Amino acid sequence: MLWLECRIAASIPEDANPEDRPEIEHFLETSLAAMPQHLRLGVGGLSVLLGAIVRMQGVADDPHSLAKTVAAWETSRIGFVRQYARLMTSLTLFAEQELAAVS
């Protein structure tokens, strides 16, 4: 899993139990690894590109700011960025709900 993907998994479910965060990251990692290679290549490329932008903006180290940035990407006029944000948000929220159902 790439750097930005790890940061997003840790920042999006802001109200998640701290003990659940490693399991959320693991779910996201396995979900991304299960993607077909041609899709994973596109997601990975966007992770690298958007990760560079996030580092330049200086929001990489603040989980709340990163969550707000990802939320802003969901309304981007650029389709790839919008779909990337929705994918990452959906996977992390799905993982959080799956963990809540097991508990």
Phi, psi and omega in degrees: 000139183278165186305309183295322180298320176296316180296320179294317179299328180275339187255332186292307179282081187297331182263013181289151176295132181303331179288338181275343184302318177298325178289326176294316177299318180296319178299315180297317180298314180291327178293318179291323180292333181280351180293149171300150186302322182292328175284319180297325178298316179294317179295318179296319177298318177293325178297318179293313181297309181291329175297321177295319179295318180297320178295320179293326179285340178082020180259005187294328186268352180252109183301323180294316179294322179294319178298320178293323178294315178297321177297323178292327177297333182294343178247016180296149176283345179273116186302318181297320179293316179299315181291325177298313180297318180293321178298309183294319178296315181298315181295318181290320179291324176297317178298318179298318180291323177295320178293323179293325180290328180284327184289000000 
